[in-house]
Amino acid sequence: MADQAGYTLKTAATAFSASRGSSYLTLVAPGALVFSFTPTTALAAGNTITLTSNVKLFTADNTVVACTATYADIAVAVPTFASATTKATGTGKILTLTLGATSATDKFPATKAATITCTSATGALNNMDPNTAAGAVTFSFETQTDLEGLVDQTGYTICAATGCPTSAASSTASVGMLTMLALAGVAMRQ
């Protein structure tokens, strides 16, 4: 029974989320793109991360995007990226990040929550395209070290001007206000 086929363990990053820095309103400059994930397998210096959106995020393809990173329980300097560019053929939807070359710092440990914040080196809109039409923004996400990527991950929702939170902070405030109003309504009925 030599050389029998076994099985392959599949791994993917977990706990993916995405948000915008300043607005979720349609046709408004959204600010920074912030995404978080937990790698299942550690990423080392030189490894890549690829983020693909279902809508156009970036004004121009093949453009440098300024990204910063951190991860949970960080005890050394934060990771840096040798490059962070929009893909030349990605129609403004694909961002590829390559970790820097310093092995002591340019890494993401396995099972540690990581956050990456991206803006742009130039441009009034930070090379971030204005928000698209109202609707859900989903992402595919993969790292070089995880054997499979994540597909159709919920990111955030772009909404029309009426009844839309203008930022992540006001979205939280809106939920808090709705909760207060609901509690007040219950108290009034008693």
C-alpha positions as CSV (number, residue, x, y, z in Angstrom):
1,M,0.0,0.0,0.0
2,A,2.8,2.4,-0.7
3,D,2.1,5.8,-2.2
4,Q,-1.6,5.8,-1.4
5,A,-3.5,9.1,-1.9
6,G,-4.4,10.9,1.3
7,Y,-6.0,14.2,1.7
8,T,-5.0,17.8,1.6
9,L,-5.8,20.2,4.5
10,K,-7.2,23.4,3.2
11,T,-6.6,26.7,5.0
12,A,-7.9,30.2,4.5
13,A,-7.7,33.4,6.4
14,T,-10.6,33.9,8.8
15,A,-12.5,36.8,10.4
16,F,-12.4,39.1,7.3
17,S,-14.0,42.5,7.5
18,A,-13.8,45.7,5.5
19,S,-14.9,49.3,6.1
20,R,-14.3,52.9,4.8
21,G,-12.7,55.7,6.7
22,S,-15.2,58.6,6.1
23,S,-18.3,57.8,4.0
24,Y,-20.7,55.1,2.8
25,L,-22.7,57.5,0.7
26,T,-23.0,56.9,-3.0
27,L,-20.8,59.0,-5.3
28,V,-18.9,60.5,-2.3
29,A,-15.2,60.1,-1.6
30,P,-15.0,57.2,0.9
31,G,-11.7,57.9,2.6
32,A,-9.4,55.1,3.6
33,L,-10.0,51.4,2.9
34,V,-9.6,49.4,6.2
35,F,-9.7,45.7,6.1
36,S,-9.0,43.1,8.8
37,F,-8.3,39.4,8.7
38,T,-6.7,36.6,10.8
39,P,-4.2,34.5,8.8
40,T,-4.4,30.8,9.4
41,T,-0.9,30.4,8.2
42,A,1.8,33.0,9.1
43,L,2.9,35.4,6.4
44,A,6.7,36.1,6.1
45,A,8.7,38.9,4.5
46,G,8.1,39.0,0.8
47,N,4.7,37.2,0.9
48,T,1.7,38.7,-0.8
49,I,-1.9,39.6,0.1
50,T,-4.5,40.1,-2.6
51,L,-7.9,41.9,-2.1
52,T,-10.5,41.9,-4.9
53,S,-13.7,43.9,-4.7
54,N,-16.9,43.4,-6.7
55,V,-17.0,47.2,-7.4
56,K,-14.4,49.7,-8.5
57,L,-12.4,51.0,-5.5
58,F,-9.5,52.7,-7.1
59,T,-9.4,55.6,-9.5
60,A,-6.5,54.3,-11.5
61,D,-5.0,50.9,-12.1
62,N,-1.3,50.1,-11.7
63,T,-1.0,52.8,-9.1
64,V,0.8,52.8,-5.7
65,V,-1.5,52.8,-2.7
66,A,-0.1,53.8,0.7
67,C,-1.0,51.1,3.2
68,T,-0.1,50.6,6.9
69,A,-0.5,47.5,9.0
70,T,-0.7,46.2,12.5
71,Y,-1.6,42.9,14.2
72,A,-2.8,41.8,17.7
73,D,-0.2,41.5,20.4
74,I,2.4,43.2,18.3
75,A,5.7,43.3,20.2
76,V,8.0,44.6,17.5
77,A,7.8,47.4,14.8
78,V,4.8,47.2,12.6
79,P,5.0,45.3,9.3
80,T,5.8,47.4,6.2
81,F,5.0,46.7,2.5
82,A,7.6,46.6,-0.2
83,S,4.8,47.4,-2.6
84,A,1.0,48.0,-2.5
85,T,-0.4,48.5,-6.0
86,T,-3.6,48.3,-7.8
87,K,-3.5,45.6,-10.5
88,A,-2.9,46.9,-14.0
89,T,-5.8,44.8,-15.5
90,G,-8.0,44.9,-12.4
91,T,-10.4,47.8,-13.5
92,G,-9.8,49.4,-10.1
93,K,-10.9,46.4,-8.2
94,I,-7.7,44.5,-7.2
95,L,-5.1,45.5,-4.7
96,T,-1.9,43.4,-4.2
97,L,0.3,44.0,-1.2
98,T,3.8,42.6,-0.9
99,L,5.4,42.5,2.6
100,G,8.8,44.1,3.0
101,A,12.1,42.3,3.2
102,T,12.8,42.6,7.0
103,S,12.1,39.1,8.4
104,A,11.9,40.3,12.0
105,T,9.1,42.8,11.4
106,D,7.6,42.4,8.0
107,K,5.3,39.5,8.9
108,F,1.8,38.5,10.1
109,P,1.8,35.7,12.7
110,A,-0.8,32.9,12.3
111,T,-4.0,33.4,14.3
112,K,-3.3,37.0,15.2
113,A,-5.9,39.5,14.0
114,A,-4.4,41.9,11.5
115,T,-5.6,45.3,10.2
116,I,-4.5,47.1,7.0
117,T,-5.4,50.7,6.3
118,C,-4.9,51.9,2.7
119,T,-5.0,55.4,1.3
120,S,-2.9,56.7,-1.6
121,A,0.4,58.5,-2.1
122,T,-1.3,61.1,-4.2
123,G,-4.7,62.5,-5.3
124,A,-7.5,64.5,-3.7
125,L,-9.5,61.3,-3.4
126,N,-6.5,59.3,-2.1
127,N,-6.8,57.3,-5.4
128,M,-10.0,55.9,-3.9
129,D,-12.8,56.1,-6.4
130,P,-15.9,57.7,-5.2
131,N,-18.4,55.2,-3.8
132,T,-20.4,53.4,-6.5
133,A,-24.2,53.1,-6.7
134,A,-26.0,51.9,-3.6
135,G,-25.5,48.2,-2.8
136,A,-23.3,45.7,-1.1
137,V,-19.6,45.7,-1.5
138,T,-18.1,42.2,-1.2
139,F,-14.5,41.0,-1.4
140,S,-12.4,38.0,-2.3
141,F,-9.3,37.8,-0.1
142,E,-6.2,35.6,-0.2
143,T,-2.7,35.4,1.2
144,Q,0.2,33.7,-0.4
145,T,0.5,31.2,2.5
146,D,-3.1,30.2,3.0
147,L,-4.0,27.4,0.6
148,E,-7.3,28.8,-0.4
149,G,-8.9,32.2,-0.6
150,L,-12.0,33.7,0.8
151,V,-14.8,34.5,-1.7
152,D,-17.8,36.8,-1.5
153,Q,-16.9,38.2,2.0
154,T,-19.2,40.8,3.3
155,G,-17.5,44.2,3.4
156,Y,-19.9,47.2,3.7
157,T,-22.9,48.7,2.1
158,I,-23.0,51.8,0.0
159,C,-26.3,53.6,0.4
160,A,-28.2,56.6,-1.1
161,A,-28.1,59.9,0.7
162,T,-31.3,59.4,2.5
163,G,-31.0,57.5,5.8
164,C,-27.4,56.6,5.3
165,P,-24.6,56.9,7.9
166,T,-21.9,59.1,6.6
167,S,-19.1,57.3,8.3
168,A,-18.3,54.3,10.4
169,A,-18.5,56.5,13.5
170,S,-22.0,57.8,12.6
171,S,-23.1,54.2,11.7
172,T,-22.3,53.2,15.3
173,A,-23.9,56.3,16.6
174,S,-27.0,55.6,14.5
175,V,-27.3,52.0,15.9
176,G,-26.9,53.5,19.4
177,M,-29.6,56.1,18.8
178,L,-32.0,53.4,17.5
179,T,-31.4,51.3,20.5
180,M,-32.1,54.2,22.8
181,L,-35.3,55.0,21.0
182,A,-36.5,51.4,21.1
183,L,-35.8,51.3,24.9
184,A,-37.6,54.6,25.4
185,G,-40.6,53.2,23.5
186,V,-40.7,50.1,25.7
187,A,-40.4,52.2,28.8
188,M,-43.3,54.4,27.7
189,R,-45.6,51.4,27.1
190,Q,-45.1,50.2,30.7
